[in-house]
Amino acid sequence: MTDVTLLQLYCLSAPLVAVILIHTVGRVYPTLYETINAVVAVLTFVLVLYLYNGMNQAPVDSLVLFEPFPGVAIALKAEPLGLLFALMASFLWIVTSIYSYGYMRGHGEINLARFYTFFAIAISSAIGVALSANGFTLFLFYEALTLSTFPLVTHAGTEKAKRAGRIYLFLLLGTSVGMLLFALIWTWMITGTLDFREGGVFDSNVGQTTLNILLALYVFGIGKAALMPFHRWLPTAMVAPTPVSALLHAVAVVKAGVFAILKVCIYIFGIDLLQQLAVHRVLAYVAAFTIVATAVIALRKDNLKARLAYSTVGQLSYIVLGALVANAAGVIGGGMHMLMHGFGKITLFFGAGAILVATHKTEVSQMRGIGRRMPVTMTAFFIGCIAIIGAPPTGGMWSKWYLLLGTAHTSEWMLLTALVIGSLLSGAYLLPIVVRAFYLPEDNEQTTKVKEAPKTIVIAMIISASGCVILFFAPDFAFDLMDRIAGSE
Amino acid sequence: MLTFHLSALQVVIPLLAAPICVIFRHPRVSWFIALAVGVLCAANSVAILNQVRTSGEIIYALGGWAAPWGIEYRIDSANAFVLLIISFIYLIGIIYAREGTKLEIAVERRSWLYTAWILCFTGLSGITISGDVFNVFVFLEISSLSTYVLISFGKDKRCLTAALRYLIMGTIAATFYLIGIGFLYALTGTLNMADLAQRLPELSSQNTVAVAFGFIVMGLAIKMALFPLHAWLPNAYTYAPNAVTAFLSGTATKAAVYVFIRLVLVIFPDDYFSGLTSTHAIVLAVGIVGAVVTSAIAIFQDNLKRLFAWSSIGQVGYIAVGIGLASSAGIAASFLHLFNHALMKTAIFMAIGGLFVVTGSTTTAALKNAGRRMPWTMAAILIGGLSLIGVPFTTGFISKWYLVSASLEQNYWWLAGLILLGSLVTAAYVWKLVELAYFRQDPNEEIVRQEAPLSMLIPTWILVIANIYFGINAQFTGSSATLAANAILGISP
């Protein structure tokens, strides 16, 4: 077994080192939690980089961890899309650790050991999803992600948090157990395998009806992609502390969802098969509807995190649409958007948390003139907005471009319109926040002294915002990864 | 020489140990005898399984008298697997019982408890390995009578009425079974299972066989607490001593399920009545309805033991679904779930016993803040609950996978959907407990940390870790279950 193969296991288990450290070193020095987190995050990112490197040199062998029963294995296999996800998640974990220090301490949060423990487990599960070699492993880590993020969502322990937790679990477990598991077992029964294979796993003799139903079960069953009508868990999960909303619900959890959809579309069905299935167009329209509907809902939300949550739901549907239009450009766009949206949204959520910690404000209508008080934060926020809208000089432009291209290829002008409207509306619900912040006078005009959020929060925001811009100029590594997948079709 | 008599030893050892237990009335000695029985019989069951795997079916004529006149013990892959489960749950139950019965059972009565316990184990082992239908009845009665006694050791006086109710229903069940095999004997002149399996197909047109079948199915269905014949179980589990409940939940219904499978699927010829009213269809329907309905009933229970008793009835329903499918995959799923459920449920009831020792109550209210007060105990209940739901990395997931695959194999989409629906209903009552235990109701409430005794936690956690282990690596359990199914279907021993 080569080093690179084993490296996959190390990437998966690296975040768990944080768990051990938190409960040993952290017991003695509780102020070190975030430092432990950041160090382990860097370690994880470095390991993932090595894996990326290894994968670029030669295809990585699959690593079988366990074989629960004959024919079904828990196995890891690094492939381009997975690496893209893993790189993004592990890098942004570093940034979130830096952010958390300022936020959790600044906001007076308690139960930090529990928080960071489950955070690390969640990241590990996300990497497990990224590196999974077959649908079974994906499902295992997908469920682990749901369960490990539950304590994070309900961290506050209030009645509201409890209720949110129930909805969260009900929707995520309900869709995954009721539909995704069903689809996976059905697939296994038909084909005898759940391996992710280029060109899909289905033979030509599987009936069209079966395949159509399966696709629908998969797409709706992957509830983390927040396709309507199973999207409500995402706005409800905003009751969690902001680092959770930022990393998990803008980066790890939701991206695990759309990643799963991409994997299913590319490796279980295959792009060519997808094009032949009637239901893929129906589902594409559901995605398009979600894009527009959530954008409209976001316009009407005053609570900043709620607005961002609905924005996320919409943006996720962009990626789902990219997968479902069943062509190379769409797939590339989907994968790229996974990356670009991750950076952009995390910046926005960081901003929401920064504002909360510095000024205790949660509603957009309260945020007049904040730009003068927190210029760096709001500038970074602005860059995040641009990334989500998909305009230069942020990387979001590239992903939007490819998504538009992919949709245009289908000649479904309604889908194209939905995409364009979605982008315009995202400007409509994001830019006013920035305009308000910089151009309107503050409510209580005492002194517009510059009083930024805690330092680490600002540093984290600068890093993620810079990432958005850097990705505009240097998106090649991501293109390269996505090309390898799309090009193999 | 010894290895030849392994199967007999499985029953003889506990049978001889029971009166010795009574002779020495000292509680520690009784416990020790019970423990010794457990160790010996567990080792024995492993040896038996090994022997069956290597040399095929064990056919042992008791006393050297050959069948069909003599009583025969027949052990193939199916009952070797069930025997393994019962023996190990017994062993762990006894280890737990040392501390676990202290609060509920007075010192002077403990030797009686262990005697009854050993006898119950004798009965259950005998049921599992016997190849003679009347012998099964005898052991069935031994285990039932000792179970009634075990239940009546409970602290709450309602245990007496619970035991009485179980006694009445259990006796009716055993009588039905007896009537059934009586008819069979009258018709065929034999009580040997293998012999019956050979002779019955020719006689299957006779009404007597159908009537016998009906009686036997009803009798065994009561014994295994198949919905809607489950009425004895909730009270029996609730009011019995905690250690006894833990033991019973992992063994009593399992042995009954095994006999049910053996009789319904092996001895009797092909399905009685066809189409929708066929026995298989009825068992399947009753199983899945029971699974969903009883899980829903569990949501509204206030007493933890009663809650998980209803949960047990539901899980037996899942096993019945596997039996109703009557395919290799379906029966394998049943056997697998037999094993997995024993692990899950026994661990949960043991943890509840721990909760009782600390708080003095087994109501859901006792779970308040249990996540902080007794993290290990609560974690055991949590993992057991997750396993019941069928969360990956636990045995429950493997069971669900097998069961859903078996349903889909026969194109019963609706059944697969209902099985998964049952999981979600289970999630509802498990989550109710999780919220109580881990979410603080009153922020000012002081939380004192007090964990259950270590000697109770260790057996509980052995089972919990086994649960997770077999949830990740189900090679042994999966292959054993498949072999068991093949043995039942006559494909291989």
Contacts between the chains, C-beta under 8 A, distances in Angstrom:
chain1	res1	chain2	res2	distance
A	66	B	472	5.1
A	66	B	473	5.2
A	67	B	473	7.4
A	67	B	475	6.6
A	68	B	398	6.0
A	68	B	471	7.5
A	68	B	472	6.3
A	68	B	473	6.2
A	68	B	474	4.4
A	68	B	475	7.5
A	68	B	478	7.4
A	69	B	398	6.6
A	69	B	401	7.8
A	69	B	402	7.7
A	69	B	474	4.8
A	69	B	475	6.7
A	69	B	478	3.8
A	69	B	479	8.0
A	70	B	475	7.6
A	70	B	478	6.8
A	70	B	479	7.4
A	72	B	401	7.9
A	74	B	472	7.3
A	139	B	392	6.5
A	140	B	392	4.2
A	140	B	393	6.5
A	143	B	391	6.1
A	143	B	392	4.9
A	144	B	392	7.0
A	144	B	393	7.2
A	147	B	386	7.7
A	147	B	391	6.7
A	151	B	438	7.8
A	154	B	439	7.0
A	157	B	439	5.5
A	157	B	440	5.4
A	161	B	439	7.9
A	162	B	435	5.9
A	162	B	439	5.5
A	165	B	435	7.8
A	166	B	431	7.0
A	166	B	435	7.9
A	169	B	427	7.2
A	169	B	431	6.6
A	173	B	389	7.9
A	173	B	424	6.9
A	173	B	427	6.0
A	174	B	424	5.8
A	177	B	389	8.0
A	177	B	390	7.1
A	177	B	420	5.4
A	177	B	423	5.3
A	177	B	424	6.2
A	177	B	427	8.0
A	178	B	417	7.4
A	178	B	420	5.2
A	178	B	421	7.1
A	178	B	424	6.5
A	181	B	400	7.8
A	181	B	404	7.3
A	181	B	420	6.5
A	182	B	404	7.1
A	182	B	416	6.1
A	182	B	417	6.9
A	182	B	420	6.1
A	185	B	401	6.3
A	185	B	404	4.8
A	185	B	405	5.4
A	185	B	408	6.1
A	185	B	416	7.3
A	186	B	408	5.6
A	186	B	416	7.8
A	188	B	405	7.0
A	189	B	405	5.8
A	189	B	408	4.9
A	189	B	409	6.2
